[in-house]
């Protein structure tokens, strides 16, 4: 008889693995690390075993719609990280995946989540789906729905969300609305990194002012927020990250 930490079975029905990565590699398409650190490697998705029990991370890259192919093989999730790179994700598939167990960190890198009709799930509805996840990271964040943009008080933000990371071009989202969202959620640490070397001088001045306010406020009950941009003074960046580390120590979120 074999025992997991939850069940005992005559034949253990799961395959515990640390992680799974699928990418458009020239040789290997997927690889998994088992709990004994041995590797499973293959080129055919059909070779990936069923009944997977994940303990660290899933990283899906390059090849669209991977989640729908992997989902039937997932049994238990106790992940530190769930990472999507250049994916097209079904909203229903994501909900099913998250229903298997806990995830502590999710990252969407150019990976929109879509309804069955092809429409992108707006940010406020994504926050409802990701309600149990402490750390959310985006490159290419979806917009708020029209209803949420008109009244941000309608956005349901989970008390479990402690960090929100965003990397974006300024032109790709409504910064004014995003700032209002930050102001409404002072308990969340917001880290915003702007791409590009052509930000307007007045916009950089606005970011500098927001960073100065965060540093002047220092450690408080509210999470610090800061904005990173190309050409940002190194001393400002270091001071902000030091403030963030001190905040995590103070609130035991390390």
Order of alpha helices (4+ residues) and beta strands (2+ residues): beta-beta-beta-beta-beta-beta-alpha-beta-beta-alpha-beta-beta-alpha-beta-alpha-beta-alpha-beta-alpha-beta-alpha
